[in-house]
Amino acid sequence: MRTYKPIAGDTITSVAEKMSVIANETNGMVTANFHSIKITACPDISPIIIVELYYARLDEERCTRSLTRVNS
């Protein structure tokens, strides 16, 4: 498994596209942390799916933080 390290100025879309290319070129999984959210790309998975999964995890993280504040 490879790790992609986003750089300043990267968007989730550009990261997903780069990860998808690496996954397809190496025929393996690629992980990255984007704004503290771990994402994974596999060969033949569209960058659009990676972006959608990122936003789903981001929403989950926001809900978890909101519940933590409410329950504190």
N, CA, C and O atoms as a CHARMM CRD file, in Angstrom:
* protein
*
  288
    1    1 MET  N      0.84400  -1.16800   0.00000 PROA 1      0.00000
    2    1 MET  CA     0.00000   0.00000   0.00000 PROA 1      0.00000
    3    1 MET  C      0.89700   1.24200   0.00000 PROA 1      0.00000
    4    1 MET  O      1.89100   1.31700   0.72200 PROA 1      0.00000
    5    2 ARG  N      0.51700   2.19800  -0.82300 PROA 2      0.00000
    6    2 ARG  CA     1.27100   3.44700  -0.91800 PROA 2      0.00000
    7    2 ARG  C      0.53700   4.55800  -0.18100 PROA 2      0.00000
    8    2 ARG  O     -0.66600   4.46800   0.06100 PROA 2      0.00000
    9    3 THR  N      1.27100   5.60000   0.17200 PROA 3      0.00000
   10    3 THR  CA     0.68300   6.76200   0.82700 PROA 3      0.00000
   11    3 THR  C      0.93600   7.98800  -0.03500 PROA 3      0.00000
   12    3 THR  O      2.06000   8.23200  -0.47400 PROA 3      0.00000
   13    4 TYR  N     -0.11300   8.74800  -0.27000 PROA 4      0.00000
   14    4 TYR  CA     0.01300  10.00400  -0.99000 PROA 4      0.00000
   15    4 TYR  C     -0.09600  11.13300   0.03000 PROA 4      0.00000
   16    4 TYR  O     -0.99500  11.13500   0.87100 PROA 4      0.00000
   17    5 LYS  N      0.81500  12.08300  -0.04900 PROA 5      0.00000
   18    5 LYS  CA     0.80200  13.20700   0.89900 PROA 5      0.00000
   19    5 LYS  C      0.36300  14.46700   0.15800 PROA 5      0.00000
   20    5 LYS  O      1.11600  15.01900  -0.64400 PROA 5      0.00000
   21    6 PRO  N     -0.87100  14.91900   0.43500 PROA 6      0.00000
   22    6 PRO  CA    -1.33900  16.14800  -0.20900 PROA 6      0.00000
   23    6 PRO  C     -0.43900  17.33300   0.16100 PROA 6      0.00000
   24    6 PRO  O      0.14900  17.37600   1.24100 PROA 6      0.00000
   25    7 ILE  N     -0.35200  18.27300  -0.75100 PROA 7      0.00000
   26    7 ILE  CA     0.44000  19.46800  -0.50800 PROA 7      0.00000
   27    7 ILE  C     -0.49300  20.67400  -0.40300 PROA 7      0.00000
   28    7 ILE  O     -1.65600  20.60600  -0.80100 PROA 7      0.00000
   29    8 ALA  N      0.02100  21.76000   0.12800 PROA 8      0.00000
   30    8 ALA  CA    -0.77500  22.97600   0.26900 PROA 8      0.00000
   31    8 ALA  C     -1.35600  23.37100  -1.08600 PROA 8      0.00000
   32    8 ALA  O     -0.66100  23.37800  -2.10200 PROA 8      0.00000
   33    9 GLY  N     -2.62300  23.69400  -1.07600 PROA 9      0.00000
   34    9 GLY  CA    -3.29800  24.08700  -2.30600 PROA 9      0.00000
   35    9 GLY  C     -4.04300  22.96000  -2.98700 PROA 9      0.00000
   36    9 GLY  O     -4.86600  23.21200  -3.86700 PROA 9      0.00000
   37   10 ASP  N     -3.77200  21.70400  -2.59600 PROA 10     0.00000
   38   10 ASP  CA    -4.51700  20.58000  -3.15700 PROA 10     0.00000
   39   10 ASP  C     -5.97600  20.66000  -2.74100 PROA 10     0.00000
   40   10 ASP  O     -6.29300  21.06500  -1.62200 PROA 10     0.00000
   41   11 THR  N     -6.84800  20.27500  -3.63500 PROA 11     0.00000
   42   11 THR  CA    -8.26300  20.11900  -3.31200 PROA 11     0.00000
   43   11 THR  C     -8.55500  18.64100  -3.18100 PROA 11     0.00000
   44   11 THR  O     -7.75200  17.81400  -3.61300 PROA 11     0.00000
   45   12 ILE  N     -9.68400  18.29200  -2.59700 PROA 12     0.00000
   46   12 ILE  CA   -10.02500  16.87100  -2.48900 PROA 12     0.00000
   47   12 ILE  C    -10.15500  16.25400  -3.88100 PROA 12     0.00000
   48   12 ILE  O     -9.81800  15.08700  -4.07800 PROA 12     0.00000
   49   13 THR  N    -10.63300  17.02300  -4.82900 PROA 13     0.00000
   50   13 THR  CA   -10.76600  16.49800  -6.19400 PROA 13     0.00000
   51   13 THR  C     -9.40300  16.19600  -6.80400 PROA 13     0.00000
   52   13 THR  O     -9.21600  15.14300  -7.41300 PROA 13     0.00000
   53   14 SER  N     -8.44700  17.11400  -6.64600 PROA 14     0.00000
   54   14 SER  CA    -7.11500  16.86300  -7.21600 PROA 14     0.00000
   55   14 SER  C     -6.41800  15.71000  -6.50100 PROA 14     0.00000
   56   14 SER  O     -5.72400  14.91500  -7.13600 PROA 14     0.00000
   57   15 VAL  N     -6.59600  15.61600  -5.19500 PROA 15     0.00000
   58   15 VAL  CA    -6.00800  14.50700  -4.43800 PROA 15     0.00000
   59   15 VAL  C     -6.59700  13.18100  -4.90200 PROA 15     0.00000
   60   15 VAL  O     -5.86500  12.21700  -5.12500 PROA 15     0.00000
   61   16 ALA  N     -7.91300  13.13300  -5.04900 PROA 16     0.00000
   62   16 ALA  CA    -8.57700  11.90000  -5.49000 PROA 16     0.00000
   63   16 ALA  C     -8.09900  11.49100  -6.87700 PROA 16     0.00000
   64   16 ALA  O     -7.87300  10.30800  -7.13100 PROA 16     0.00000
   65   17 GLU  N     -7.94200  12.46000  -7.77500 PROA 17     0.00000
   66   17 GLU  CA    -7.46800  12.15100  -9.12100 PROA 17     0.00000
   67   17 GLU  C     -6.04400  11.60500  -9.09600 PROA 17     0.00000
   68   17 GLU  O     -5.74300  10.62400  -9.77500 PROA 17     0.00000
   69   18 LYS  N     -5.17200  12.23200  -8.32000 PROA 18     0.00000
   70   18 LYS  CA    -3.78400  11.75800  -8.21500 PROA 18     0.00000
   71   18 LYS  C     -3.72800  10.36500  -7.59000 PROA 18     0.00000
   72   18 LYS  O     -2.98600   9.49900  -8.05200 PROA 18     0.00000
   73   19 MET  N     -4.51600  10.15800  -6.53900 PROA 19     0.00000
   74   19 MET  CA    -4.53900   8.85100  -5.88400 PROA 19     0.00000
   75   19 MET  C     -5.03700   7.77100  -6.83800 PROA 19     0.00000
   76   19 MET  O     -4.50400   6.66100  -6.85700 PROA 19     0.00000
   77   20 SER  N     -6.05200   8.09300  -7.62300 PROA 20     0.00000
   78   20 SER  CA    -6.60200   7.13000  -8.57900 PROA 20     0.00000
   79   20 SER  C     -5.56000   6.73500  -9.61800 PROA 20     0.00000
   80   20 SER  O     -5.43900   5.56100  -9.96600 PROA 20     0.00000
   81   21 VAL  N     -4.81500   7.70700 -10.10900 PROA 21     0.00000
   82   21 VAL  CA    -3.76300   7.42200 -11.08700 PROA 21     0.00000
   83   21 VAL  C     -2.70800   6.50100 -10.47800 PROA 21     0.00000
   84   21 VAL  O     -2.30600   5.51600 -11.09700 PROA 21     0.00000
   85   22 ILE  N     -2.26600   6.82000  -9.27500 PROA 22     0.00000
   86   22 ILE  CA    -1.24300   5.99300  -8.61500 PROA 22     0.00000
   87   22 ILE  C     -1.77300   4.57800  -8.37200 PROA 22     0.00000
   88   22 ILE  O     -1.06100   3.60200  -8.60700 PROA 22     0.00000
   89   23 ALA  N     -3.01900   4.46300  -7.90500 PROA 23     0.00000
   90   23 ALA  CA    -3.60800   3.14400  -7.64300 PROA 23     0.00000
   91   23 ALA  C     -3.65900   2.31500  -8.92200 PROA 23     0.00000
   92   23 ALA  O     -3.36100   1.12100  -8.90500 PROA 23     0.00000
   93   24 ASN  N     -4.03700   2.94600 -10.02200 PROA 24     0.00000
   94   24 ASN  CA    -4.11600   2.20800 -11.29000 PROA 24     0.00000
   95   24 ASN  C     -2.74400   1.86300 -11.84300 PROA 24     0.00000
   96   24 ASN  O     -2.54400   0.77400 -12.38100 PROA 24     0.00000
   97   25 GLU  N     -1.78700   2.79500 -11.71200 PROA 25     0.00000
   98   25 GLU  CA    -0.43400   2.52800 -12.22100 PROA 25     0.00000
   99   25 GLU  C      0.26500   1.42300 -11.44000 PROA 25     0.00000
  100   25 GLU  O      1.02000   0.63700 -12.01200 PROA 25     0.00000
  101   26 THR  N      0.01600   1.36200 -10.13500 PROA 26     0.00000
  102   26 THR  CA     0.69300   0.36700  -9.29800 PROA 26     0.00000
  103   26 THR  C     -0.16300  -0.86600  -9.03500 PROA 26     0.00000
  104   26 THR  O      0.29700  -1.85100  -8.45900 PROA 26     0.00000
  105   27 ASN  N     -1.43000  -0.78700  -9.47600 PROA 27     0.00000
  106   27 ASN  CA    -2.38900  -1.86900  -9.23000 PROA 27     0.00000
  107   27 ASN  C     -2.46700  -2.19300  -7.73400 PROA 27     0.00000
  108   27 ASN  O     -2.50900  -3.35800  -7.33800 PROA 27     0.00000
  109   28 GLY  N     -2.48600  -1.14000  -6.91700 PROA 28     0.00000
  110   28 GLY  CA    -2.53900  -1.31900  -5.46900 PROA 28     0.00000
  111   28 GLY  C     -3.30300  -0.19300  -4.80000 PROA 28     0.00000
  112   28 GLY  O     -3.72400   0.76300  -5.45100 PROA 28     0.00000
  113   29 MET  N     -3.47400  -0.31400  -3.50500 PROA 29     0.00000
  114   29 MET  CA    -4.20600   0.68300  -2.74100 PROA 29     0.00000
  115   29 MET  C     -3.30600   1.87100  -2.41500 PROA 29     0.00000
  116   29 MET  O     -2.09200   1.73600  -2.26000 PROA 29     0.00000
  117   30 VAL  N     -3.94300   3.04600  -2.31500 PROA 30     0.00000
  118   30 VAL  CA    -3.24600   4.27900  -1.95900 PROA 30     0.00000
  119   30 VAL  C     -4.06300   4.96500  -0.87800 PROA 30     0.00000
  120   30 VAL  O     -5.27900   5.10500  -1.01000 PROA 30     0.00000
  121   31 THR  N     -3.39900   5.39700   0.19800 PROA 31     0.00000
  122   31 THR  CA    -4.09300   6.11600   1.26200 PROA 31     0.00000
  123   31 THR  C     -3.56500   7.54500   1.34700 PROA 31     0.00000
  124   31 THR  O     -2.45300   7.84600   0.91200 PROA 31     0.00000
  125   32 ALA  N     -4.38400   8.40300   1.91400 PROA 32     0.00000
  126   32 ALA  CA    -3.97600   9.78600   2.15200 PROA 32     0.00000
  127   32 ALA  C     -4.78900  10.32500   3.31800 PROA 32     0.00000
  128   32 ALA  O     -5.89700   9.86100   3.58800 PROA 32     0.00000
  129   33 ASN  N     -4.23000  11.30000   3.99700 PROA 33     0.00000
  130   33 ASN  CA    -4.96900  12.05600   5.01300 PROA 33     0.00000
  131   33 ASN  C     -5.21200  13.43200   4.43200 PROA 33     0.00000
  132   33 ASN  O     -4.27300  14.16400   4.12100 PROA 33     0.00000
  133   34 PHE  N     -6.48300  13.77700   4.28900 PROA 34     0.00000
  134   34 PHE  CA    -6.84800  15.07900   3.76000 PROA 34     0.00000
  135   34 PHE  C     -7.66600  15.78700   4.82100 PROA 34     0.00000
  136   34 PHE  O     -8.79200  15.38600   5.11200 PROA 34     0.00000
  137   35 HSD  N     -7.10800  16.83300   5.39600 PROA 35     0.00000
  138   35 HSD  CA    -7.74800  17.55400   6.50900 PROA 35     0.00000
  139   35 HSD  C     -8.14700  16.59100   7.63100 PROA 35     0.00000
  140   35 HSD  O     -9.25900  16.64400   8.15600 PROA 35     0.00000
  141   36 SER  N     -7.21300  15.71800   7.97700 PROA 36     0.00000
  142   36 SER  CA    -7.37200  14.73200   9.06500 PROA 36     0.00000
  143   36 SER  C     -8.40100  13.65000   8.78100 PROA 36     0.00000
  144   36 SER  O     -8.79200  12.92600   9.69700 PROA 36     0.00000
  145   37 ILE  N     -8.84500  13.52100   7.55200 PROA 37     0.00000
  146   37 ILE  CA    -9.76600  12.45400   7.15800 PROA 37     0.00000
  147   37 ILE  C     -8.97800  11.47500   6.29400 PROA 37     0.00000
  148   37 ILE  O     -8.42500  11.85800   5.26300 PROA 37     0.00000
  149   38 LYS  N     -8.92700  10.20300   6.71700 PROA 38     0.00000
  150   38 LYS  CA    -8.19600   9.18800   5.96200 PROA 38     0.00000
  151   38 LYS  C     -9.05600   8.70300   4.80100 PROA 38     0.00000
  152   38 LYS  O    -10.21300   8.32400   4.98400 PROA 38     0.00000
  153   39 ILE  N     -8.47300   8.72100   3.60700 PROA 39     0.00000
  154   39 ILE  CA    -9.16100   8.21400   2.42700 PROA 39     0.00000
  155   39 ILE  C     -8.28100   7.17500   1.75000 PROA 39     0.00000
  156   39 ILE  O     -7.05600   7.20200   1.87100 PROA 39     0.00000
  157   40 THR  N     -8.92600   6.26200   1.03700 PROA 40     0.00000
  158   40 THR  CA    -8.22200   5.17700   0.36300 PROA 40     0.00000
  159   40 THR  C     -8.71300   5.05000  -1.06400 PROA 40     0.00000
  160   40 THR  O     -9.91200   5.12500  -1.33600 PROA 40     0.00000
  161   41 ALA  N     -7.77500   4.85800  -1.96500 PROA 41     0.00000
  162   41 ALA  CA    -8.10300   4.61600  -3.37300 PROA 41     0.00000
  163   41 ALA  C     -7.64300   3.21700  -3.74500 PROA 41     0.00000
  164   41 ALA  O     -6.56700   2.77200  -3.34800 PROA 41     0.00000
  165   42 CYS  N     -8.46900   2.54200  -4.50700 PROA 42     0.00000
  166   42 CYS  CA    -8.14300   1.21900  -5.03600 PROA 42     0.00000
  167   42 CYS  C     -8.13800   1.31700  -6.56000 PROA 42     0.00000
  168   42 CYS  O     -8.75500   2.22100  -7.12400 PROA 42     0.00000
  169   43 PRO  N     -7.44900   0.40000  -7.22300 PROA 43     0.00000
  170   43 PRO  CA    -7.48200   0.41600  -8.68700 PROA 43     0.00000
  171   43 PRO  C     -8.92200   0.33900  -9.19300 PROA 43     0.00000
  172   43 PRO  O     -9.76300  -0.33500  -8.59700 PROA 43     0.00000
  173   44 ASP  N     -9.19100   1.02000 -10.27500 PROA 44     0.00000
  174   44 ASP  CA   -10.49300   1.00400 -10.95300 PROA 44     0.00000
  175   44 ASP  C    -11.61300   1.70200 -10.19300 PROA 44     0.00000
  176   44 ASP  O    -12.77500   1.58200 -10.58100 PROA 44     0.00000
  177   45 ILE  N    -11.29800   2.43300  -9.11500 PROA 45     0.00000
  178   45 ILE  CA   -12.32300   3.22100  -8.43900 PROA 45     0.00000
  179   45 ILE  C    -12.21100   4.64900  -8.93700 PROA 45     0.00000
  180   45 ILE  O    -11.13000   5.23700  -8.94500 PROA 45     0.00000
  181   46 SER  N    -13.33400   5.19400  -9.34900 PROA 46     0.00000
  182   46 SER  CA   -13.38500   6.54200  -9.89300 PROA 46     0.00000
  183   46 SER  C    -13.01600   7.57800  -8.84000 PROA 46     0.00000
  184   46 SER  O    -13.37500   7.42700  -7.67200 PROA 46     0.00000
  185   47 PRO  N    -12.30600   8.62100  -9.23700 PROA 47     0.00000
  186   47 PRO  CA   -12.01700   9.70400  -8.29800 PROA 47     0.00000
  187   47 PRO  C    -13.29800  10.31800  -7.71300 PROA 47     0.00000
  188   47 PRO  O    -13.29100  10.80500  -6.58200 PROA 47     0.00000
  189   48 ILE  N    -14.37300  10.29700  -8.46600 PROA 48     0.00000
  190   48 ILE  CA   -15.65200  10.82800  -7.97800 PROA 48     0.00000
  191   48 ILE  C    -16.10900  10.06100  -6.74500 PROA 48     0.00000
  192   48 ILE  O    -16.61600  10.66200  -5.79700 PROA 48     0.00000
  193   49 ILE  N    -15.94000   8.76500  -6.74400 PROA 49     0.00000
  194   49 ILE  CA   -16.32000   7.93300  -5.59400 PROA 49     0.00000
  195   49 ILE  C    -15.44800   8.27300  -4.39600 PROA 49     0.00000
  196   49 ILE  O    -15.94300   8.34000  -3.27100 PROA 49     0.00000
  197   50 ILE  N    -14.16200   8.48900  -4.62200 PROA 50     0.00000
  198   50 ILE  CA   -13.24800   8.84200  -3.53900 PROA 50     0.00000
  199   50 ILE  C    -13.67900  10.16700  -2.90700 PROA 50     0.00000
  200   50 ILE  O    -13.67900  10.30700  -1.68400 PROA 50     0.00000
  201   51 VAL  N    -14.04400  11.13100  -3.74100 PROA 51     0.00000
  202   51 VAL  CA   -14.50900  12.43200  -3.23800 PROA 51     0.00000
  203   51 VAL  C    -15.79000  12.25600  -2.42400 PROA 51     0.00000
  204   51 VAL  O    -15.92500  12.84000  -1.34900 PROA 51     0.00000
  205   52 GLU  N    -16.73000  11.45800  -2.92900 PROA 52     0.00000
  206   52 GLU  CA   -17.98200  11.22400  -2.20800 PROA 52     0.00000
  207   52 GLU  C    -17.73500  10.55600  -0.85700 PROA 52     0.00000
  208   52 GLU  O    -18.37300  10.90600   0.13500 PROA 52     0.00000
  209   53 LEU  N    -16.81500   9.60100  -0.81900 PROA 53     0.00000
  210   53 LEU  CA   -16.47900   8.94700   0.44700 PROA 53     0.00000
  211   53 LEU  C    -15.83300   9.92800   1.41800 PROA 53     0.00000
  212   53 LEU  O    -16.09100   9.87700   2.62000 PROA 53     0.00000
  213   54 TYR  N    -14.99600  10.81800   0.89800 PROA 54     0.00000
  214   54 TYR  CA   -14.38500  11.84000   1.75200 PROA 54     0.00000
  215   54 TYR  C    -15.46100  12.69900   2.40100 PROA 54     0.00000
  216   54 TYR  O    -15.42700  12.92800   3.61000 PROA 54     0.00000
  217   55 TYR  N    -16.42400  13.18000   1.60200 PROA 55     0.00000
  218   55 TYR  CA   -17.46600  14.04000   2.16100 PROA 55     0.00000
  219   55 TYR  C    -18.36200  13.28300   3.13300 PROA 55     0.00000
  220   55 TYR  O    -18.83900  13.86700   4.10600 PROA 55     0.00000
  221   56 ALA  N    -18.59800  12.00900   2.89200 PROA 56     0.00000
  222   56 ALA  CA   -19.38100  11.19400   3.83700 PROA 56     0.00000
  223   56 ALA  C    -18.63900  11.08100   5.16800 PROA 56     0.00000
  224   56 ALA  O    -19.24800  11.21100   6.23000 PROA 56     0.00000
  225   57 ARG  N    -17.33900  10.84100   5.11900 PROA 57     0.00000
  226   57 ARG  CA   -16.54800  10.74600   6.35500 PROA 57     0.00000
  227   57 ARG  C    -16.45500  12.10300   7.05400 PROA 57     0.00000
  228   57 ARG  O    -16.47100  12.17100   8.28300 PROA 57     0.00000
  229   58 LEU  N    -16.36000  13.16800   6.28200 PROA 58     0.00000
  230   58 LEU  CA   -16.32500  14.50600   6.85900 PROA 58     0.00000
  231   58 LEU  C    -17.63600  14.81000   7.59600 PROA 58     0.00000
  232   58 LEU  O    -17.61700  15.34900   8.70200 PROA 58     0.00000
  233   59 ASP  N    -18.76800  14.46400   6.98000 PROA 59     0.00000
  234   59 ASP  CA   -20.06800  14.65700   7.63400 PROA 59     0.00000
  235   59 ASP  C    -20.16600  13.83800   8.91000 PROA 59     0.00000
  236   59 ASP  O    -20.67400  14.31800   9.92400 PROA 59     0.00000
  237   60 GLU  N    -19.68000  12.60200   8.86200 PROA 60     0.00000
  238   60 GLU  CA   -19.68900  11.73700  10.04400 PROA 60     0.00000
  239   60 GLU  C    -18.85500  12.35400  11.16300 PROA 60     0.00000
  240   60 GLU  O    -19.25300  12.34600  12.32800 PROA 60     0.00000
  241   61 GLU  N    -17.69600  12.88700  10.79500 PROA 61     0.00000
  242   61 GLU  CA   -16.79900  13.51100  11.77500 PROA 61     0.00000
  243   61 GLU  C    -17.46600  14.74300  12.40500 PROA 61     0.00000
  244   61 GLU  O    -17.37400  14.95400  13.61400 PROA 61     0.00000
  245   62 ARG  N    -18.12400  15.53500  11.59300 PROA 62     0.00000
  246   62 ARG  CA   -18.82400  16.72100  12.10300 PROA 62     0.00000
  247   62 ARG  C    -19.94100  16.33100  13.07700 PROA 62     0.00000
  248   62 ARG  O    -20.11500  16.96100  14.12000 PROA 62     0.00000
  249   63 CYS  N    -20.68800  15.29300  12.72500 PROA 63     0.00000
  250   63 CYS  CA   -21.77300  14.83500  13.61300 PROA 63     0.00000
  251   63 CYS  C    -21.20500  14.34100  14.93800 PROA 63     0.00000
  252   63 CYS  O    -21.75400  14.62500  16.00200 PROA 63     0.00000
  253   64 THR  N    -20.11200  13.60800  14.86700 PROA 64     0.00000
  254   64 THR  CA   -19.48500  13.08700  16.07800 PROA 64     0.00000
  255   64 THR  C    -19.03700  14.23600  16.97200 PROA 64     0.00000
  256   64 THR  O    -19.24800  14.19700  18.18400 PROA 64     0.00000
  257   65 ARG  N    -18.41700  15.26400  16.38100 PROA 65     0.00000
  258   65 ARG  CA   -17.97700  16.42700  17.16600 PROA 65     0.00000
  259   65 ARG  C    -19.16000  17.16500  17.76900 PROA 65     0.00000
  260   65 ARG  O    -19.08800  17.61000  18.91400 PROA 65     0.00000
  261   66 SER  N    -20.24900  17.30400  17.02100 PROA 66     0.00000
  262   66 SER  CA   -21.43800  17.98400  17.53400 PROA 66     0.00000
  263   66 SER  C    -22.04400  17.22300  18.69700 PROA 66     0.00000
  264   66 SER  O    -22.45000  17.82700  19.69000 PROA 66     0.00000
  265   67 LEU  N    -22.10800  15.91100  18.58600 PROA 67     0.00000
  266   67 LEU  CA   -22.66700  15.10000  19.66600 PROA 67     0.00000
  267   67 LEU  C    -21.79100  15.16000  20.90200 PROA 67     0.00000
  268   67 LEU  O    -22.29400  15.15600  22.02600 PROA 67     0.00000
  269   68 THR  N    -20.48500  15.21500  20.70100 PROA 68     0.00000
  270   68 THR  CA   -19.56700  15.30600  21.83700 PROA 68     0.00000
  271   68 THR  C    -19.78600  16.60900  22.59700 PROA 68     0.00000
  272   68 THR  O    -19.78200  16.62200  23.82800 PROA 68     0.00000
  273   69 ARG  N    -19.97800  17.70400  21.86500 PROA 69     0.00000
  274   69 ARG  CA   -20.22300  19.00100  22.51700 PROA 69     0.00000
  275   69 ARG  C    -21.55600  19.01200  23.24900 PROA 69     0.00000
  276   69 ARG  O    -21.65600  19.56700  24.34300 PROA 69     0.00000
  277   70 VAL  N    -22.58000  18.40700  22.66100 PROA 70     0.00000
  278   70 VAL  CA   -23.90600  18.38400  23.27500 PROA 70     0.00000
  279   70 VAL  C    -23.88500  17.56100  24.55400 PROA 70     0.00000
  280   70 VAL  O    -24.53000  17.91300  25.54100 PROA 70     0.00000
  281   71 ASN  N    -23.14200  16.46700  24.52800 PROA 71     0.00000
  282   71 ASN  CA   -23.10500  15.55800  25.67000 PROA 71     0.00000
  283   71 ASN  C    -22.09400  15.98500  26.73700 PROA 71     0.00000
  284   71 ASN  O    -21.98900  15.33600  27.77800 PROA 71     0.00000
  285   72 SER  N    -21.36300  17.04700  26.49600 PROA 72     0.00000
  286   72 SER  CA   -20.35000  17.49600  27.47400 PROA 72     0.00000
  287   72 SER  C    -20.97400  18.32800  28.56600 PROA 72     0.00000
  288   72 SER  O    -20.27400  18.78600  29.46900 PROA 72     0.00000
